[in-house]
Amino acid sequence: MNRQEELAVGRRLLGHIDGRTTDLAEAMFRNRVSAYSCRERAGLERDRLFRERPIFMGLSTRLPKPGDYLTEDVAGMPVLMTRGADGEVRAFANICRHRGAPVAQGCGNARAFVCPYHGWTYDAGGRLLGTTDKVGFAGIDLASHGLVRLPAAERHGLMFVRPKPTGQGEGAPIDVDADLGALVPDLAALRLDTYPMFSADRVAPRINWKFAIDTFLEGYHIPHLHRKTIAPYFIGNVGTFDGAGLHGRMCVARTSIDAVRPLAEGERNYRPHVISIYQLFPNTILIWQVDHIEIWRAFPDRDDAGRCDVEMTIYKPADSDRPDAYWEKNRDIAIRTVMEEDFPLGERMQIGFESGATEEVIYGRNEPSLVHFHASIRNALGVAV
């Protein structure tokens, strides 16, 4: 965030600390447990949220060089994202036009993609270069059998894809700035294209994908669930929240924030003492952790509303001279906190929701990020509950 916004957030946080308050939602929000367990609701979310909307795919540094590619299953759509020789990011359905096999796996760098099933070859622009057995496929129009294109965009060091194919000749560009709205100045100021990826971890907890996002949208639980890990470093149940359309930003204070109090307002540097948590709708949490970027992405299971796939990535500053052991320690803290504390408890909560014993959950006024997130989901889905 810029200097003016930094000072404004810092003042709000100190005011809350002194008054033992926090930013509040207008009202409590009640959500049916079926939002976390209903198969029909899960299908609607996959169709409306994970096919029709731009989905964050990682920082630009994940594809730093021409020829770099990554593959991913985005809620049932196999995606291949590439950086072309012209530096542009493109995305395709990772499906061979012959018999449907994936033409690439994992990530790496390649000039062309060869289907492992029958050897059909595609270039980095998705064009079909040729088939094996020329006689068997004599007369096939190579130009009309390239990989199916998916809309993709790159802006402010962020990459997005809309996992819904466009028809022949149709244009469906992703306007990143229009979608991010009020978050653009914040994210642009972070200079995210200067953070190369350090690590990537993936888990498949038995929780609904929204549970994974909920984990990061309130500090109310920190003094209780995380008392032996991160609680000593953060002031629990105190934070600011600012909505930006369907997205939002929550800021929480480190206990070290008292260090700024003796300084005049204009001399205060709040940045080392404030963690900014950006919720990029629908499924991404981007956390500015003072000296690195931590990103969590949650994807729904294709069939089971009570399961999801979660990726945690850490990006370190390109100009940092800290040893890998330092970043490994940060990775370990994130894993121990979320994957060994939040998610295991979430799995027990998921079982409770599926038991049918309760009908709703309640998000308090002191959890405005949660209220905004779930209200945004309802708005995007066009449902009342």
C-alpha positions, -999 to 999 in steps of 0.1 A, spaced: 0 0 0 11 36 -5 24 58 23 -9 76 29 -28 43 32 -1 28 54 -5 56 79 -43 54 78 -43 17 85 -17 21 112 -38 47 130 -69 25 128 -51 -4 142 -36 16 171 -71 30 178 -85 -4 180 -58 -17 202 -63 12 226 -100 9 226 -101 -29 226 -122 -28 195 -119 -40 159 -135 -32 125 -171 -44 125 -195 -57 99 -229 -40 98 -245 -72 113 -239 -108 121 -241 -131 91 -258 -165 92 -248 -191 67 -264 -226 62 -240 -255 68 -252 -268 34 -229 -241 19 -201 -263 30 -216 -297 24 -243 -296 -3 -234 -314 -35 -257 -292 -56 -243 -260 -41 -208 -272 -48 -217 -278 -84 -231 -243 -87 -199 -228 -73 -177 -248 -97 -198 -235 -126 -203 -199 -116 -171 -191 -96 -145 -214 -111 -155 -213 -148 -170 -179 -154 -146 -158 -133 -109 -151 -136 -89 -174 -114 -55 -164 -100 -28 -187 -112 3 -174 -94 28 -145 -96 43 -137 -129 77 -150 -117 62 -185 -118 67 -183 -156 98 -161 -157 112 -171 -191 99 -177 -227 90 -214 -230 81 -218 -193 49 -235 -186 27 -248 -157 -2 -272 -156 -30 -273 -131 -65 -288 -126 -88 -259 -119 -120 -274 -105 -122 -300 -133 -106 -280 -161 -71 -291 -170 -51 -259 -177 -18 -254 -194 -4 -219 -190 27 -208 -211 49 -179 -216 55 -175 -254 86 -163 -272 69 -129 -273 67 -128 -235 29 -131 -235 11 -154 -211 -14 -178 -227 -36 -205 -215 -51 -236 -230 -72 -266 -221 -45 -293 -214 -63 -317 -237 -50 -333 -269 -74 -328 -298 -70 -364 -308 -81 -385 -278 -80 -361 -249 -48 -369 -231 -29 -341 -213 -1 -328 -235 20 -315 -206 25 -324 -169 39 -305 -140 59 -274 -149 91 -267 -169 103 -252 -201 95 -265 -235 95 -253 -272 67 -278 -280 43 -302 -263 40 -338 -274 10 -359 -264 23 -390 -246 -5 -411 -260 1 -409 -298 27 -382 -303 7 -353 -316 28 -322 -313 17 -286 -304 38 -255 -302 38 -230 -273 11 -210 -290 -12 -241 -290 -10 -247 -327 -10 -284 -339 23 -289 -357 17 -324 -368 3 -358 -362 19 -392 -363 7 -417 -389 2 -392 -417 -19 -417 -438 -43 -424 -409 -50 -386 -406 -45 -375 -441 -66 -344 -448 -70 -333 -412 -69 -295 -409 -41 -287 -385 -51 -251 -381 -85 -260 -367 -72 -287 -343 -49 -267 -320 -53 -267 -283 -85 -251 -270 -77 -215 -259 -86 -202 -225 -87 -164 -217 -56 -154 -198 -41 -122 -185 -11 -108 -167 -11 -76 -147 8 -61 -117 29 -93 -114 -3 -115 -112 -15 -141 -137 -51 -151 -143 -70 -176 -164 -108 -179 -170 -112 -217 -173 -140 -215 -198 -132 -220 -235 -142 -194 -260 -158 -202 -293 -140 -198 -326 -133 -161 -332 -148 -151 -299 -130 -126 -277 -133 -128 -239 -104 -107 -225 -98 -105 -188 -98 -69 -175 -77 -74 -144 -78 -37 -133 -116 -36 -136 -120 -68 -116 -96 -59 -88 -109 -24 -85 -98 -6 -54 -71 -32 -47 -50 -22 -78 -30 5 -61 -21 -18 -32 -11 -47 -54 8 -25 -78 28 -10 -49 39 -45 -38 59 -49 -70 50 -86 -71 70 -92 -102 102 -89 -81 94 -120 -60 106 -153 -74 90 -185 -60 108 -202 -32 86 -232 -25 52 -248 -33 33 -273 -11 0 -290 -19 -24 -308 4 -58 -323 1 -76 -317 34 -111 -331 39 -127 -297 41 -149 -276 18 -127 -252 -2 -144 -222 16 -131 -235 49 -96 -231 36 -102 -195 28 -122 -188 60 -90 -198 79 -73 -165 69 -102 -141 72 -104 -135 109 -79 -130 138 -105 -140 164 -92 -175 167 -55 -167 169 -51 -164 207 -70 -197 211 -61 -222 183 -25 -208 177 -14 -200 212 17 -221 209 27 -210 174 19 -175 161 -3 -161 189 27 -145 207 34 -124 176 0 -110 168 -28 -91 185 -58 -113 182 -93 -101 174 -80 -68 162 -79 -58 126 -91 -35 98 -111 -45 68 -117 -28 35 -139 -43 7 -131 -39 -29 -160 -53 -49 -159 -91 -44 -124 -89 -30 -111 -75 3 -81 -66 24 -77 -73 61 -48 -59 81 -37 -73 114 -11 -59 138 20 -76 152 27 -72 189 57 -51 178 35 -22 167 40 -5 200 75 4 188 60 33 166 42 50 195 71 73 206 75 86 170 58 115 154 30 105 130 50 114 99 80 94 111 62 62 118 69 32 97 41 7 102 51 -17 75 73 -40 97 44 -43 122 14 -49 99 4 -80 79 -18 -73 49 -41 -102 38 -57 -98 4 -86 -120 -4 -88 -123 -42 -122 -137 -51 -130 -165 -52 -103 -188 -39 -70 -170 -32 -54 -155 -1 -23 -133 -8 -4 -123 23 22 -96 25 44 -110 53 67 -80 56 97 -96 39 81 -122 17 48 -131 0 27 -161 11 -1 -173 -11 -28 -199 -5 -52 -211 -32 -81 -235 -26 -99 -255 -53 -130 -276 -48 -130 -313 -54 -147 -323 -86 -172 -346 -69 -171 -342 -31 -182 -309 -15 -163 -319 16 -129 -321 0 -106 -296 -16 -71 -291 -30 -49 -264 -14 -17 -249 -26 7 -228 -4 35 -210 -22 62 -187 -8 78 -160 -29 110 -143 -16 124 -109 -27 147 -112 -57 173 -89 -40 174 -108 -7 207 -122 5 191 -143 33 200 -180 32 175 -206 21 173 -217 57 156 -185 66 128 -190 40 126 -227 49 118 -216 85 90 -193 73 76 -222 52 78 -245 83 59 -219 104 31 -216 78 28 -254 75 27 -260 112 2 -232 118 -23 -239 90 -18 -275 79 -12 -289 114 -36 -267 134 -63 -250 112 -70 -277 87 -72 -307 111 -97 -288 132 -115 -278 100 -118 -315 92 -136 -321 125 -159 -292 118 -166 -305 83 -177 -338 99 -200 -319 122 -216 -300 93 -222 -332 74 -238 -349 105 -269 -328 101 -269 -318 138 -268 -281 131 -283 -260 103 -262 -228 103 -229 -211 113 -227 -175 125 -200 -150 115 -198 -122 141 -196 -85 135 -160 -88 146 -154 -110 115 -161 -85 87 -138 -102 62 -158 -135 66 -191 -117 63 -179 -99 31 -165 -131 16 -197 -151 20 -219 -123 10 -198 -119 -21 -203 -156 -28 -240 -153 -26 -240 -122 -48 -218 -140 -74 -240 -171 -74 -272 -151 -74 -287 -170 -44 -303 -156 -12 -289 -182 12 
